[in-house]
Amino acid sequence: MPDPMPPGDAPPAAAPEHDWTAIESTPAFRELVASKRRFIVPATVFFIVYYFALPVLVGYFPGVMSRDVVGKVNVAYLFALSQFLMAWAVMALYVRRARDFDAQEHAIVERAAGRAS
């Protein structure tokens, strides 16, 4: 069986070991998790309600949803198309917030690396 590492090459440096329990208990980490939760949970609930509103509205209010708006395009079609726009809007909001989450995460990692050194 061939040697997995070519001769003369040093093994890759191991990632520094961190005390994840200590990191997890820091106020900065807890704030990061809380901040993510404050965005993700309401955004998810909103999108699920918005997504399931279409079949509910079509089922309970077919007269309203079948009303033509432009030519043969009715309210239900427009609502269905708006779900694509809403998915992109939620994604754009998350990407914007993720920049803040990433900055918080990098600060936590830097503090942990400084403490580990």
C-alpha positions in Angstrom: 0.0 0.0 0.0 1.5 3.4 -1.0 2.4 5.9 1.7 -0.4 8.5 1.7 2.1 11.4 2.3 4.9 12.0 -0.1 8.4 11.8 1.5 9.7 15.0 2.8 6.2 16.6 3.3 5.2 17.6 6.7 1.8 16.6 7.9 -0.8 19.4 7.8 -1.0 21.5 10.9 -3.8 20.5 13.2 -6.5 23.0 13.9 -6.1 24.4 17.4 -8.2 22.7 20.0 -10.8 25.0 21.7 -12.7 24.6 24.8 -16.2 24.7 23.2 -18.0 24.5 26.5 -16.2 27.7 27.6 -16.9 29.4 24.3 -20.5 28.4 24.4 -20.9 29.9 27.8 -19.5 33.3 26.8 -22.0 36.3 26.6 -20.8 37.0 23.1 -21.7 33.5 21.9 -25.0 33.5 23.6 -25.8 36.9 22.1 -24.9 35.5 18.6 -27.2 32.5 19.0 -30.0 34.8 20.4 -29.5 37.3 17.6 -29.8 34.5 15.0 -32.8 33.1 16.6 -34.5 36.5 16.8 -34.2 36.7 13.0 -34.6 33.1 11.8 -37.6 32.1 13.8 -39.9 35.0 12.8 -38.7 34.9 9.2 -39.4 31.2 9.0 -42.9 31.5 10.6 -43.7 34.4 8.3 -42.7 32.5 5.2 -44.5 29.3 6.2 -47.7 31.3 6.9 -47.3 33.2 3.6 -46.6 29.9 1.7 -49.6 28.1 3.1 -51.9 31.1 2.7 -52.3 30.4 -1.0 -53.9 27.0 -0.7 -56.0 28.1 2.3 -57.2 31.2 0.4 -57.9 29.2 -2.7 -59.8 26.7 -0.7 -61.9 29.1 1.5 -62.2 32.1 -0.8 -62.3 30.7 -4.4 -64.4 33.6 -5.7 -61.8 36.2 -4.6 -58.8 34.2 -5.7 -60.3 33.4 -9.2 -61.0 37.1 -9.9 -59.2 38.2 -13.0 -56.8 41.1 -12.6 -55.1 41.4 -16.0 -56.6 39.4 -18.8 -56.8 35.8 -17.7 -54.3 36.3 -14.9 -56.2 36.0 -11.6 -55.4 36.9 -8.0 -54.3 33.3 -7.2 -51.6 33.4 -10.0 -50.3 36.7 -8.8 -50.2 35.5 -5.2 -48.3 32.3 -6.4 -45.8 34.5 -8.3 -45.4 36.8 -5.3 -44.1 33.8 -3.4 -41.0 33.7 -5.6 -40.5 37.4 -4.9 -41.0 36.8 -1.1 -38.5 34.0 -1.1 -35.9 36.3 -2.7 -36.8 39.1 -0.2 -36.4 36.8 2.8 -33.1 35.6 1.3 -31.8 39.1 0.8 -32.7 40.1 4.3 -31.0 37.0 5.7 -27.8 37.7 3.6 -27.7 41.2 5.0 -28.1 40.0 8.6 -25.7 37.1 8.0 -22.9 39.7 7.6 -23.5 40.8 11.2 -23.7 37.2 12.3 -20.3 36.5 10.6 -18.7 39.5 12.2 -19.9 38.4 15.6 -18.7 34.8 14.9 -15.2 36.1 13.8 -14.9 38.1 16.9 -15.8 35.1 19.0 -13.2 32.9 17.1 -10.5 35.5 17.5 -11.1 35.8 21.2 -11.0 32.0 21.5 -7.8 31.7 19.5 -6.2 34.5 21.6 -7.2 32.7 24.8 -6.0 29.4 23.5 -2.5 30.8 22.6 
